[in-house]
Amino acid sequence: MKRALWLGLAGALALVVFLVLRAPALLIERFLGDALPISLSRSAGTVWSGKADISVGGHDLGRASWNFDPASLLDGAIGARWRVAAANHSLRGTAHASLAETDISVDGHIDADLVNRLLSHYHIRLRGTFELDGIALTFGEGPHPTAASGTLRWEGGTTRYRLAGEIEDVTLPPMQAILSLNEDGQPQAETFTANVRAPLIRARLDPDGWLHIAISRRFTMLAGRPWPGTGPTDEMVVEVAEKL
């Protein structure tokens, strides 16, 4: 009797393990629902190794694939290696989630066309390629990063923007943005050119979800609209904010 009971329990456990391992990727698609700006469609495979079309904020990013990392369980987390690819961009990285925090890493490249979709609201259009090198973000209980590092490089090129109803075309030099936390613990990105140590642009995200972007006098000169008056070229002369 006891032997039959143990065999029944072992069989039931084996069935549960089998069902968990074979859980379809469609479960992730349904779990995300409308609660997050990230959405999946046309899922295939399992929750542990699958593929799906991915979009963020309504913008199609291409085909995503992921593979569960069993070694992450040794650190008390669930981890995976992932990749997102389309015709003009390829991103790859890792994601690890524990009860305390979530860590995400990103490397790869994206074409300016993808960036221009996000900038179209601001009437800005760029050319060229962006390289993501060692981007690492950590999230705690809140929606905003508690740690940030890495570099985003742009090869430079022709930029078109509209200001006061007029269209301007300028050629900007190569730039790189360094991600970090500022002295107040807020995630920020400071943008530099190769030969200038002071930032041209500084962007930071405050705890209330406001994105603040400040530009320097030097950047207004590069953009063909020098800021009036006198002052240090590295002085931040304009700052705008938008709620994300």
Residue pairs with C-beta under 8 A, 6 or more apart in sequence:
21 46
21 48
22 46
23 46
23 47
23 48
24 43
24 45
24 46
24 47
24 50
25 40
25 43
25 44
25 45
25 46
25 47
25 50
25 51
25 52
26 43
27 47
28 40
28 43
28 47
28 50
28 52
29 39
29 40
29 41
29 43
29 52
32 38
32 39
32 40
37 56
37 57
38 54
38 55
38 56
39 54
39 55
39 56
40 52
40 53
40 54
40 64
41 52
41 53
41 55
42 52
42 53
43 50
43 51
43 52
44 50
44 51
44 52
45 51
47 68
48 67
48 68
49 66
49 67
49 68
50 65
50 66
51 63
51 64
51 65
51 66
52 63
52 64
53 60
53 62
53 63
53 64
54 60
54 61
54 62
54 63
54 64
54 84
55 61
59 114
59 117
59 118
60 86
61 84
61 86
61 89
61 114
62 84
62 85
62 86
62 87
62 89
63 84
63 85
63 86
64 82
64 83
64 84
65 82
65 83
66 80
66 81
66 82
66 83
67 80
67 81
67 82
68 78
68 79
68 80
69 79
69 80
69 81
69 94
69 96
71 79
72 78
72 79
72 80
72 96
75 96
75 98
76 98
76 99
77 96
77 97
77 98
78 96
78 97
78 98
79 94
79 95
79 96
79 97
80 94
80 95
81 92
81 93
81 94
82 92
82 93
82 94
82 95
83 90
83 91
83 92
84 90
84 91
84 92
85 91
88 110
88 111
88 113
88 114
89 108
89 109
89 110
89 111
89 114
90 108
90 109
91 106
91 107
91 108
91 109
91 110
91 132
92 106
92 107
92 108
93 104
93 105
93 106
93 107
93 108
93 135
94 103
94 104
94 105
95 102
95 103
95 104
95 105
96 102
96 103
97 103
100 140
101 138
101 139
101 140
101 146
102 138
102 139
103 136
103 137
103 138
103 139
104 136
104 137
104 138
104 139
105 134
105 135
105 136
105 137
106 132
106 135
106 136
106 137
106 150
107 132
107 133
107 134
107 135
108 131
108 132
109 129
109 130
109 131
109 132
110 129
110 130
110 132
111 129
111 130
112 125
112 126
112 127
112 128
112 129
112 130
112 157
115 126
115 130
116 124
116 125
116 126
119 125
119 126
122 161
123 161
123 162
124 159
124 160
124 161
124 162
125 159
125 160
125 161
126 154
126 157
126 159
127 157
127 158
127 159
128 154
128 155
128 156
128 157
129 154
129 155
130 152
130 153
130 154
131 152
131 153
131 154
132 150
132 151
132 152
133 150
133 151
133 152
133 153
134 149
134 150
134 151
135 149
135 150
135 151
135 152
135 179
136 147
136 148
136 149
136 150
137 145
137 147
137 148
137 187
138 145
138 146
138 147
138 148
139 145
139 146
140 146
142 207
143 209
144 187
144 205
144 207
144 209
145 187
145 205
146 185
147 181
148 179
148 180
148 181
148 187
148 188
149 179
149 180
150 178
150 179
151 176
151 177
151 178
151 179
152 176
152 177
152 179
152 189
153 174
153 175
153 176
153 177
154 174
154 175
154 176
154 177
155 174
156 171
156 172
156 173
156 174
156 175
157 171
157 172
158 169
158 170
158 171
159 169
159 170
159 171
159 172
159 223
160 167
160 168
160 169
161 167
161 168
161 170
161 223
162 168
163 225
168 223
168 224
168 225
170 222
170 223
170 224
172 222
172 223
173 193
173 194
173 222
174 193
174 194
175 191
175 192
175 193
175 200
176 191
176 192
177 189
177 190
177 191
177 192
177 201
178 189
178 190
178 191
178 192
179 187
179 188
179 189
180 187
180 188
180 189
180 190
181 187
181 188
182 188
182 204
186 204
186 205
186 206
186 207
187 204
187 205
188 202
188 203
188 204
188 205
189 201
189 202
189 203
189 204
190 199
190 201
190 202
190 203
191 199
191 200
191 201
191 202
191 203
192 198
192 199
192 200
193 200
196 218
196 234
198 216
198 218
198 234
199 216
199 234
200 215
200 216
200 218
200 219
200 222
201 213
201 214
201 215
201 216
201 219
202 213
202 214
202 236
203 211
203 212
203 213
203 214
204 211
204 212
205 211
205 212
205 244
206 212
208 243
209 243
209 244
210 241
210 242
210 243
210 244
211 241
211 242
211 243
211 244
212 239
212 240
212 241
213 239
213 240
213 241
214 236
214 238
214 239
215 236
215 237
215 238
215 239
216 233
216 234
216 235
216 236
216 237
217 226
217 227
217 231
217 232
217 233
217 234
217 235
217 237
218 233
218 234
220 226
220 227
220 237
220 238
221 227
221 233
227 237
227 238
231 237
